[in-house]
Amino acid sequence: MSLASAQKAWEPYLQQYAAAQTPEAKMQALDSVLSLSFRKDTDVFIKHSFVFIELAEQVGDYEGMAKKAMNLAYPLNASNKPEECVALIDRVLQYSDQIDNTFLRGGLYLKRGGGYFRIDQKKAVEDYTLAIENFGPKDSLYVADAYLFRGQANTNLGDFVNASADYDMASRYFENLGDYQYMLFAKQGNITMFSMNGFLETAQLERAELIEKIKELGFYSNLSNEYYNQAVDDRKIGDFASAQTELLQAVKYLDSAQNKISSYFAIHGLLATQYAERGNMEKADYHLGLLEDLRTKNSTDLITESHYHATKTTILKYKGQLKEALVFAEMRLKDAKALGNQEQIINALQDLYELNEAMGNTAISLDYHKRYHRKKDLLFDSQKTNLMLYYQSLYESEKKEREIQAQTANIELLEKDNLAFKRWLVFTGIAGVLICGIVYLIFLQRGLKDKQNMQHKFSQKLLLSQEEERKRISKDLHDGLGQNLLLIKNSLTMAGDDHNKNMVGEAIDEVRAISQALHPFQLQELGLTKAIENMVVQIDRNSTLFISAEIDNIDKFFDKEDSLNIYRIIQESFNNVLKHSGAEATKIKIKKDEAQVKISIQDNGKGFNVSEKLRDLKCMGLKTLKERVRSLKGVLRITSKTETGTELQFTFPV
């Protein structure tokens, strides 16, 4: 039906409304107007919904008032009027104690949460919680929605553990209800949360499985967003070629996307950014033009505007139009703050300090630079806390599951023992005791093994987190403090202050040394073998220790992560020699064959009692070495005698 014919359809009812003498008659006419204008003429629907709600309030029809307010919430939010949505629901909720229908009571909080979602994430979480509490047993579908939306709000707030629990609960509800498309939405939210908290490998693996499941179920409207999210994660790890492939896949499924306009801005905005970064301004302008054309034809909300301002900032920056780029960067920061998106706030602050620096606004640039690093550190600390909470939660869940399994097994055994007791009293009693003892030992052994595996997994994640933090601090020292010291040195050189210039130069050398110790960038640039050789040379130059070395080339035997672990093992071994051995000389040998790599580090120091050191809780150096060796499936052998020196022998399969 065309818009003109639709207007003709509700015109007679508007005339009835005008002629009606009582509020009830007016409401009856307006009900027909709203039914016919719903999703056909938004302005007519919004205008007459407010009139209906006012009349319902006058006559005390609070349930009718609630129904129309819930229907009105969506077009208000879609028209970027979340404040009006919140105010409307507040008006209805003052009569909540007179609304018995659980669907309406819970639905009002659900809709107000949708309004708050765009302006205040914490209040959105509170409202979704109230919705869950107010819905009844027959409202399972809407309870599932509330869990899903609360998970999204908790994700934006950085509440990792609660968000994960909400998504899992929503997924179970939707699966039980047979709503597999929304079950996939819940899984999608969980994956997005993993991505935001730095679990990129986990997010990418689970998203690849989800994409295959979406194709299998035929829910192609979900694919566009999944490929876009995969592209975002690819960019985080620096794989821009894969990101380009994923974005082009996202474009293929864009026409079937559910939130087409929002997806359109996100995907074409990121494509424009990709092309601008590669210097292909013609294609960058093409994709930006698509956004600007869509923007003139459709109403936009805060999310779509955020994508547009981010894209515009990037393209203007790469074109050298810094003043214009600065305006859009400030708009981008305002958008990010309104949405409460911490990653976008950090990106906007980075744009602002880089643009101001390029324009020579040193003081302003420095202020934004400080704010950028402060926000980045807060986000990093939050991610690190979430990592610990996640594994703690995982450990507790597995612990409870094991306890339940043990209790179930004991109950089954008691039932069997009881039946057996009635048949063969003495024989079964003895057999029962033996069985219980065996089962107890099996469960005890399994529990110990599970605990050891969990501790090992936790240790590995802790080492990985430690390496990431070292890398971040190293980069910040080099790019932040190092660059600032270099600027000071240049200024002193120009001023002719040689004394202070030399002092600053020494500080720069020290910062570089600390940065190198924290994260060996030579490992990436030169390979494992050269990095080890350089380490040996540096220790030989900067200590009284005499070092002899026989090092085979082992670059091809280990991947990036394993190479870093090998480097850290050798570094920690030399640190122990320097700090504790009192040695005058040491020898390192690295030999390879087809099956394994052997590393030996031997010193002529004072030695130590190996078993005592391994039992010493304060001796973390050897325990860290053992954990790293275990992660590489290697073997560590320590030979040490008092006053005769120590030899560490590492064997790694290849």
C-alpha angles and dihedrals in degrees: 000000000000122000091249093054090045090055089052088052095060099033094085090054091051087055089050089051092051091050097043117110102197132054090239092055091046091051091050091054092045091051089063091046091053094047091053098041096045108123090351103077113012095187093053092045095049095044096050094039089063090049091050092049091051092051092046089053090051094054095039096247094146096163091053087048090052094049094052092044091054091049090048095051095076099053090044092054092041088053089054093252102126093147090058090049092053093046091050094051090045088056092054097041092064084076095045093117088062094052111087098175107102092203091058095043094049091039093057091056090044092054094045088051087056089056093047090047089076097044111022121018095189092056089046089057090050092051095047088051090052089048091055090049094049101044116095133227091273093054097072094132092056092044087056089052090051092052091048094050093044089052089054092049092047089050091055089048091051093243094146101176097045092044091053091049091049094050092048091050092047091049091053092049094050092045091051090048091050091240096137096167093061089041085061089050089057091050089047090055091051091052092049088052091052089051094050091052095052099261089128098152092050091046093051094048094048092044091053089054091046092052090054090048091050091052091047092053093041096237094142092161087077097052100078094060092044093055090046092052090048089053091051090054092047089056091051091060092042097252097135094160092059089044089056091051092049092049092052088051089051091054090055091061097036096103091061095045116124097222092037100169095047091046091047092056093046097048101040090041091056091045090053089050092050093052093045091052089052093049095249096131094165093064091038090056090047094058092041088052090055089056093047092049092050090045092058092050100044139044111250133207134212094276096052091043089052091056091047095049091047091051093046091050093053096047095047090047093054090046089055094244091133100162092054091043090054091059092054092043089057089049089050091054090050090051093049093050091049091051093044090228106155096193092053091048089054092048091048092049089050091053091049096050093044093048094047090047091052090049092051095249091139100169094047091044091052091051093051089044091057092046090048094053092043091053092043092052091048091051091047091050089048091051091048091050090048090051091055093044091049095054091042089052090046091050093048091048092051090045092053091046091054091049091051091048091050092049092048091050091049091051091051091049092050091052091050092046091051092052092045091049090061092053106036109013104182100028095047092045091058092042091048092054091049092048092048090050093049093046090048091052092047092050091044091052092046091047092052091048092049090048091051091048091049092049090049092049091048091049091051092050090046091053090048091049089048091052091049091051092048090050092049094048090046092052092046091051092049099040098033115028093023094053092046091051090049090054090050090049091051090050091051091048090054090047091050093237098146097169096056091037090059091048091051089047090056089049090052091052090049092049090050091050092050090046091051092048092050095050124007102223087175086070090068096038103041105019132245099291096051091044091055091047091051090049091053091048092050093049090047091051098044102041139048090243116118109220129192119189139194107181126174120202107264100165097117095052101068137047124228097276095043091047090056090051091050090049092049092048092055092042092051091046092054091045089056090050092050096044104038115012103066086214124164096200139021137183130211122196124183115185130174138195134167095281107033151006119233123201123188126185114184130178137181094226134125096283126210145228103274098201092049092050093050091052093047107103090203093057099091096156096073092040091053090049091051091049093051092047090049092052088057091048087241136140127242121201120184121197115183138152128181113269093359102080138246136272124198114197119191123187120189126183116230 
